[in-house]
């Protein structure tokens, strides 16, 4: 990650510190567990190695999930496409039905206050 982004003159230690502080608690805990304690108590080189290794593990997990999803046969994939097309058609039909049934509300005559005793235009 540090190699992909310009560091704008910040030291690696400052970058690690800023990166760590920006993480949510779960990700901080994960890095701390990988570090065998607080990541920020490690040397800059150790912290960089831990962060690098942790990102490789997460990347490889995500990559394997993608490959598992791509193991579908073409036939299965085309069936899925057919289902999606059918659902899209159903949604379009429902949108048309709802748009035709939208009713504009009737105008309501304002209630005017009137006196119960004399019928005048003032409160009771």
PyMOL commands that set and color helices and strands:
alter all, ss='L'
color gray80, all
select helices_A, chain A and resi 12-22+25-35+39-41+44-69+74-101
alter helices_A, ss='H'
color red, helices_A
deselect
rebuild
show_as cartoon
